[in-house]
Amino acid sequence: MATIKTSTLTFRIEPVLKEALRSSAEREHRSIANMVEVMIRDYCGRAGIAVPIREEISRPKAGPKSRSQATGGASQPNRGKRG
């Protein structure tokens, strides 16, 4: 899977809000950055703002199909190989 480039976001926040964010992240076993992402996605979902999911952003362009994709996932016959 390809790695998605991320952007740096720097902002000022009241210390009590920073502590609430840190506590929330710790409670859910997340990093602060991941907690902010989850909160933004949650808000956008409730506000009707479309945000593509990671798979949609990083999905590779259509290329040649692998053998299993070309056959619909059916296994290929054993062509003289022992095993």
C-alpha positions in Angstrom: 0.0 0.0 0.0 1.3 3.4 -0.9 2.0 5.9 1.9 -0.2 9.0 1.9 1.6 12.3 2.2 0.5 14.2 5.2 0.6 18.0 5.9 1.8 19.7 9.0 -0.8 21.8 10.9 0.3 24.1 13.7 -2.2 26.1 15.8 -2.6 27.6 19.2 -5.0 26.2 21.7 -6.0 26.9 25.3 -4.1 24.7 27.7 -7.4 23.2 29.1 -8.4 22.2 25.6 -5.0 20.7 24.9 -5.3 18.7 28.1 -8.8 17.5 27.1 -7.4 16.5 23.7 -4.5 14.6 25.3 -6.8 12.9 27.8 -9.2 11.9 25.0 -6.4 10.5 22.9 -5.0 8.6 25.8 -8.4 7.1 26.6 -8.7 5.8 23.1 -5.1 4.7 22.8 -4.5 7.2 20.0 -1.8 9.8 19.2 -2.9 13.4 19.6 -2.6 13.8 15.8 -4.8 10.8 15.1 -7.3 12.0 17.7 -7.6 15.4 16.0 -8.1 13.6 12.6 -10.9 11.4 14.2 -12.5 14.5 15.7 -12.4 16.4 12.4 -13.8 13.4 10.4 -16.6 13.0 13.0 -17.5 16.7 12.9 -17.5 16.7 9.1 -19.7 13.6 9.0 -22.2 15.2 11.3 -22.1 18.5 9.3 -22.5 16.9 6.0 -19.0 17.8 4.7 -17.6 15.1 2.4 -14.1 13.9 3.3 -12.7 11.0 1.3 -11.5 8.0 3.2 -7.8 7.1 3.0 -8.5 4.2 0.6 -10.2 6.5 -1.9 -7.2 8.9 -1.7 -4.5 6.2 -2.1 -6.3 3.7 -4.4 -3.9 2.9 -7.2 -5.0 3.7 -10.8 -6.3 0.7 -12.8 -3.4 -1.3 -14.2 -2.9 -4.8 -15.4 -4.9 -7.4 -13.4 -3.2 -10.1 -11.5 -4.0 -13.7 -12.4 -6.4 -14.2 -9.5 -8.2 -10.9 -10.3 -8.5 -11.9 -14.0 -10.1 -15.2 -13.0 -12.4 -13.8 -10.4 -10.3 -15.2 -7.6 -10.4 -18.8 -8.8 -7.3 -20.7 -8.2 -5.1 -21.6 -11.1 -4.5 -25.3 -12.0 -1.3 -26.8 -10.8 0.8 -26.8 -14.0 3.1 -29.7 -13.4 4.4 -28.5 -10.0 4.5 -30.9 -7.2 3.6 -29.8 -3.8 
